[in-house]
Amino acid sequence: MTTTTHYSIHHQLVTLPHLQPGKRQRHIKGQLLLVHQGSGLLQLGRHYYPLVAGEAAYLAADTLFAWHGFAATRLSRVALSPRLAQPGGSGRLHPSPLLGAIAGKLAEWQDKPDWQGAYGRLCRALYDELPSHDLLPFAAQPALHERVAADPAGFPLAAAQQAEFRQRFGCDADSWRRQAALLLVLRDLPRSPDLEQLVRDYGFVSLPQFEQDCRHWLGTPCHQGGKTG
């Protein structure tokens, strides 16, 4: 039987108990990212764009990007073969109820994937539904997302916005900022001669607090945390 790596449409469920820094890469296949639970940051160049539950993004083949998934996030990642017709560019999209339902069913799939059976039909139905979606510029975001994107590790929120943030992003704002700060420290670490100053620049009180957050959010000591792209 043909393996999933050779399917023209390949679905992968990514479940993250901890913060998972991504690595910027180019992919030969188009990539659809659809968040079921939680949130994360999509990195394009030096820009970071929040993506939360119920939202999706399409990245055309050869787009240089990284996905940084935050703790307790579930994400469908769908790779589309270059043999298939696809949108001409990249952008955010609002999944239709049908697209969300198909991706959700694939995310819950328990049986062995069978391209000739129900699994394959769901993948093809998801692909058929994609062209009906308009791609929006990544910078065209709701006001709350714009605030987060402008300063992921230090964005201010009024007290009245805290509940809205938790509902959209899947955690409280302080926990989200701490994870974003970790990402930025790990990004800048190779270019920084002074780790203690770097962690203070991103809001950590001390190096021990940074190390504690590494263990809590990354599930690993900071020297093993890896680097973001």
C-alpha beads as a LAMMPS data file, in Angstrom:
LAMMPS data file: protein, C-alpha beads

229 atoms
228 bonds

1 atom types
1 bond types

-500.0 500.0 xlo xhi
-500.0 500.0 ylo yhi
-500.0 500.0 zlo zhi

Masses

1 110.0

Atoms # bond

1 1 1 0.000 0.000 0.000
2 1 1 1.194 3.511 -0.707
3 1 1 2.450 5.173 2.454
4 1 1 1.107 8.498 3.731
5 1 1 4.359 10.211 2.758
6 1 1 3.397 9.691 -0.877
7 1 1 -0.197 10.869 -0.617
8 1 1 -0.894 14.032 -2.573
9 1 1 -2.727 15.359 0.524
10 1 1 -1.256 14.533 3.914
11 1 1 -2.854 15.481 7.233
12 1 1 -0.878 15.613 10.473
13 1 1 -2.264 16.392 13.920
14 1 1 0.231 18.310 16.080
15 1 1 -0.572 18.158 19.812
16 1 1 1.684 20.191 22.071
17 1 1 1.805 19.738 25.862
18 1 1 4.623 22.325 25.980
19 1 1 5.793 25.368 24.062
20 1 1 7.442 24.186 20.850
21 1 1 9.728 26.695 19.095
22 1 1 9.697 26.221 15.353
23 1 1 12.458 26.454 12.791
24 1 1 12.145 28.598 9.696
25 1 1 12.047 26.356 6.649
26 1 1 10.938 26.286 3.046
27 1 1 8.654 23.420 2.068
28 1 1 8.223 21.972 -1.397
29 1 1 4.514 21.486 -0.635
30 1 1 1.829 24.015 0.182
31 1 1 0.957 23.996 3.880
32 1 1 -2.416 24.587 5.506
33 1 1 -2.297 25.271 9.254
34 1 1 -5.597 25.126 11.125
35 1 1 -5.707 25.625 14.895
36 1 1 -8.231 23.515 16.832
37 1 1 -7.195 24.536 20.340
38 1 1 -4.812 27.048 21.884
39 1 1 -2.681 29.398 19.820
40 1 1 0.775 30.187 18.527
41 1 1 2.853 32.527 16.415
42 1 1 3.438 32.271 12.696
43 1 1 6.835 33.773 11.844
44 1 1 7.434 35.328 8.433
45 1 1 10.774 37.114 8.292
46 1 1 11.071 39.179 11.472
47 1 1 7.299 39.483 11.798
48 1 1 5.193 37.329 14.134
49 1 1 1.468 36.845 13.567
50 1 1 -0.814 35.245 16.171
51 1 1 -2.989 32.352 15.073
52 1 1 -5.690 31.139 17.468
53 1 1 -8.310 28.394 17.659
54 1 1 -10.748 28.594 14.764
55 1 1 -8.240 30.366 12.501
56 1 1 -6.076 29.057 9.681
57 1 1 -3.250 30.081 7.381
58 1 1 -2.146 28.843 3.984
59 1 1 1.560 28.978 3.111
60 1 1 2.388 28.506 -0.552
61 1 1 5.215 26.140 -1.493
62 1 1 8.685 27.656 -1.045
63 1 1 7.474 30.171 1.577
64 1 1 10.055 30.656 4.335
65 1 1 8.168 30.456 7.640
66 1 1 8.127 28.962 11.120
67 1 1 5.235 27.924 13.332
68 1 1 5.794 28.355 17.075
69 1 1 3.129 26.393 18.919
70 1 1 2.256 27.401 22.480
71 1 1 1.498 24.968 25.283
72 1 1 -1.811 23.046 25.081
73 1 1 -2.254 23.674 21.355
74 1 1 -3.766 21.254 18.821
75 1 1 -3.137 21.993 15.165
76 1 1 -3.979 20.355 11.860
77 1 1 -1.123 20.627 9.395
78 1 1 -2.040 19.650 5.840
79 1 1 0.628 19.300 3.146
80 1 1 -0.512 19.614 -0.483
81 1 1 1.525 18.137 -3.301
82 1 1 2.812 20.617 -5.933
83 1 1 1.020 18.440 -8.481
84 1 1 -2.277 19.831 -7.164
85 1 1 -3.664 23.231 -8.149
86 1 1 -3.372 25.566 -5.161
87 1 1 -3.860 29.216 -4.195
88 1 1 -1.317 31.472 -5.856
89 1 1 -0.068 33.093 -2.656
90 1 1 -0.052 32.855 1.120
91 1 1 -2.400 34.370 3.662
92 1 1 -4.765 34.019 6.597
93 1 1 -8.228 32.556 6.138
94 1 1 -11.410 32.091 8.104
95 1 1 -12.257 28.382 7.843
96 1 1 -15.787 27.677 6.704
97 1 1 -17.841 25.402 8.984
98 1 1 -17.300 22.609 6.456
99 1 1 -13.523 23.042 6.286
100 1 1 -13.325 23.190 10.082
101 1 1 -15.480 20.088 10.451
102 1 1 -13.414 18.079 7.949
103 1 1 -10.139 19.088 9.599
104 1 1 -11.637 18.282 12.990
105 1 1 -12.673 14.817 11.843
106 1 1 -9.185 14.153 10.474
107 1 1 -7.712 15.396 13.760
108 1 1 -9.772 12.793 15.643
109 1 1 -8.931 9.964 13.211
110 1 1 -8.069 6.764 15.087
111 1 1 -7.938 4.115 12.351
112 1 1 -5.048 3.471 10.012
113 1 1 -5.095 6.116 7.243
114 1 1 -6.372 4.576 4.030
115 1 1 -6.157 6.732 0.934
116 1 1 -8.731 4.568 -0.836
117 1 1 -11.195 4.708 2.062
118 1 1 -12.898 7.295 4.249
119 1 1 -9.620 8.950 5.280
120 1 1 -8.684 9.645 1.676
121 1 1 -12.145 10.941 0.888
122 1 1 -11.931 13.380 3.805
123 1 1 -8.537 14.628 2.617
124 1 1 -9.897 15.184 -0.887
125 1 1 -12.995 16.921 0.486
126 1 1 -10.780 19.256 2.511
127 1 1 -8.775 20.076 -0.606
128 1 1 -11.962 20.678 -2.603
129 1 1 -13.226 23.117 0.043
130 1 1 -10.010 25.169 0.214
131 1 1 -10.427 27.168 -3.048
132 1 1 -13.683 28.710 -1.786
133 1 1 -11.726 30.666 0.836
134 1 1 -10.327 34.139 0.283
135 1 1 -6.794 34.621 1.533
136 1 1 -6.300 37.723 3.665
137 1 1 -2.983 39.541 4.185
138 1 1 -1.273 38.346 7.346
139 1 1 -1.159 41.938 8.577
140 1 1 -4.975 42.233 8.286
141 1 1 -5.816 41.078 11.797
142 1 1 -8.347 41.859 14.524
143 1 1 -7.358 44.697 16.837
144 1 1 -6.418 42.350 19.688
145 1 1 -4.159 40.340 17.385
146 1 1 -2.506 43.524 16.115
147 1 1 -1.653 44.499 19.677
148 1 1 -0.115 41.094 20.343
149 1 1 1.812 41.083 17.053
150 1 1 3.306 44.522 17.760
151 1 1 4.946 43.283 20.990
152 1 1 4.402 39.550 21.624
153 1 1 6.335 39.524 24.895
154 1 1 5.068 42.798 26.339
155 1 1 1.722 43.789 24.853
156 1 1 -0.492 45.738 27.283
157 1 1 -4.111 44.799 27.952
158 1 1 -6.837 46.630 29.807
159 1 1 -8.601 44.684 32.555
160 1 1 -11.706 44.425 30.370
161 1 1 -9.687 42.656 27.636
162 1 1 -8.340 39.858 29.820
163 1 1 -11.394 37.614 29.435
164 1 1 -11.498 38.140 25.663
165 1 1 -7.814 37.253 25.419
166 1 1 -8.230 34.048 27.417
167 1 1 -11.187 33.004 25.294
168 1 1 -9.384 33.595 22.012
169 1 1 -5.842 32.531 22.860
170 1 1 -6.564 29.631 25.202
171 1 1 -4.596 30.890 28.207
172 1 1 -4.152 33.997 30.323
173 1 1 -2.193 36.916 28.881
174 1 1 0.689 36.671 31.348
175 1 1 1.324 32.998 30.511
176 1 1 1.202 33.837 26.816
177 1 1 3.679 36.717 27.175
178 1 1 6.077 34.505 29.148
179 1 1 6.092 31.919 26.362
180 1 1 6.626 34.598 23.715
181 1 1 9.507 36.029 25.769
182 1 1 11.145 32.594 25.845
183 1 1 10.882 32.351 22.075
184 1 1 12.511 35.744 21.609
185 1 1 15.326 35.010 24.047
186 1 1 16.076 31.735 22.265
187 1 1 15.987 33.564 18.937
188 1 1 18.467 36.226 20.050
189 1 1 20.679 33.990 22.208
190 1 1 23.278 33.152 19.515
191 1 1 23.875 36.876 18.880
192 1 1 23.929 38.043 22.497
193 1 1 27.185 38.196 24.521
194 1 1 25.312 38.755 27.800
195 1 1 22.590 36.225 28.623
196 1 1 21.637 37.902 31.896
197 1 1 21.048 41.238 30.172
198 1 1 19.153 39.527 27.362
199 1 1 16.687 37.816 29.695
200 1 1 16.132 41.089 31.579
201 1 1 15.469 42.858 28.270
202 1 1 12.571 40.461 27.707
203 1 1 11.051 40.923 31.147
204 1 1 12.608 38.136 33.217
205 1 1 13.610 39.251 36.710
206 1 1 16.709 37.058 36.757
207 1 1 18.509 34.220 35.021
208 1 1 17.108 31.664 37.532
209 1 1 13.577 32.804 36.649
210 1 1 14.365 32.341 32.954
211 1 1 15.715 28.846 33.648
212 1 1 12.615 28.019 35.693
213 1 1 10.358 29.171 32.843
214 1 1 12.335 27.027 30.407
215 1 1 11.667 23.958 32.523
216 1 1 8.002 24.886 32.997
217 1 1 7.051 25.928 29.459
218 1 1 9.540 23.971 27.337
219 1 1 9.672 20.919 29.578
220 1 1 13.473 20.975 29.359
221 1 1 16.429 22.916 30.803
222 1 1 17.161 26.139 28.919
223 1 1 20.460 24.922 27.473
224 1 1 18.467 22.210 25.656
225 1 1 15.628 24.486 24.607
226 1 1 16.812 24.830 21.046
227 1 1 16.683 27.872 18.802
228 1 1 13.922 29.535 16.908
229 1 1 14.432 30.308 13.263

Bonds

1 1 1 2
2 1 2 3
3 1 3 4
4 1 4 5
5 1 5 6
6 1 6 7
7 1 7 8
8 1 8 9
9 1 9 10
10 1 10 11
11 1 11 12
12 1 12 13
13 1 13 14
14 1 14 15
15 1 15 16
16 1 16 17
17 1 17 18
18 1 18 19
19 1 19 20
20 1 20 21
21 1 21 22
22 1 22 23
23 1 23 24
24 1 24 25
25 1 25 26
26 1 26 27
27 1 27 28
28 1 28 29
29 1 29 30
30 1 30 31
31 1 31 32
32 1 32 33
33 1 33 34
34 1 34 35
35 1 35 36
36 1 36 37
37 1 37 38
38 1 38 39
39 1 39 40
40 1 40 41
41 1 41 42
42 1 42 43
43 1 43 44
44 1 44 45
45 1 45 46
46 1 46 47
47 1 47 48
48 1 48 49
49 1 49 50
50 1 50 51
51 1 51 52
52 1 52 53
53 1 53 54
54 1 54 55
55 1 55 56
56 1 56 57
57 1 57 58
58 1 58 59
59 1 59 60
60 1 60 61
61 1 61 62
62 1 62 63
63 1 63 64
64 1 64 65
65 1 65 66
66 1 66 67
67 1 67 68
68 1 68 69
69 1 69 70
70 1 70 71
71 1 71 72
72 1 72 73
73 1 73 74
74 1 74 75
75 1 75 76
76 1 76 77
77 1 77 78
78 1 78 79
79 1 79 80
80 1 80 81
81 1 81 82
82 1 82 83
83 1 83 84
84 1 84 85
85 1 85 86
86 1 86 87
87 1 87 88
88 1 88 89
89 1 89 90
90 1 90 91
91 1 91 92
92 1 92 93
93 1 93 94
94 1 94 95
95 1 95 96
96 1 96 97
97 1 97 98
98 1 98 99
99 1 99 100
100 1 100 101
101 1 101 102
102 1 102 103
103 1 103 104
104 1 104 105
105 1 105 106
106 1 106 107
107 1 107 108
108 1 108 109
109 1 109 110
110 1 110 111
111 1 111 112
112 1 112 113
113 1 113 114
114 1 114 115
115 1 115 116
116 1 116 117
117 1 117 118
118 1 118 119
119 1 119 120
120 1 120 121
121 1 121 122
122 1 122 123
123 1 123 124
124 1 124 125
125 1 125 126
126 1 126 127
127 1 127 128
128 1 128 129
129 1 129 130
130 1 130 131
131 1 131 132
132 1 132 133
133 1 133 134
134 1 134 135
135 1 135 136
136 1 136 137
137 1 137 138
138 1 138 139
139 1 139 140
140 1 140 141
141 1 141 142
142 1 142 143
143 1 143 144
144 1 144 145
145 1 145 146
146 1 146 147
147 1 147 148
148 1 148 149
149 1 149 150
150 1 150 151
151 1 151 152
152 1 152 153
153 1 153 154
154 1 154 155
155 1 155 156
156 1 156 157
157 1 157 158
158 1 158 159
159 1 159 160
160 1 160 161
161 1 161 162
162 1 162 163
163 1 163 164
164 1 164 165
165 1 165 166
166 1 166 167
167 1 167 168
168 1 168 169
169 1 169 170
170 1 170 171
171 1 171 172
172 1 172 173
173 1 173 174
174 1 174 175
175 1 175 176
176 1 176 177
177 1 177 178
178 1 178 179
179 1 179 180
180 1 180 181
181 1 181 182
182 1 182 183
183 1 183 184
184 1 184 185
185 1 185 186
186 1 186 187
187 1 187 188
188 1 188 189
189 1 189 190
190 1 190 191
191 1 191 192
192 1 192 193
193 1 193 194
194 1 194 195
195 1 195 196
196 1 196 197
197 1 197 198
198 1 198 199
199 1 199 200
200 1 200 201
201 1 201 202
202 1 202 203
203 1 203 204
204 1 204 205
205 1 205 206
206 1 206 207
207 1 207 208
208 1 208 209
209 1 209 210
210 1 210 211
211 1 211 212
212 1 212 213
213 1 213 214
214 1 214 215
215 1 215 216
216 1 216 217
217 1 217 218
218 1 218 219
219 1 219 220
220 1 220 221
221 1 221 222
222 1 222 223
223 1 223 224
224 1 224 225
225 1 225 226
226 1 226 227
227 1 227 228
228 1 228 229
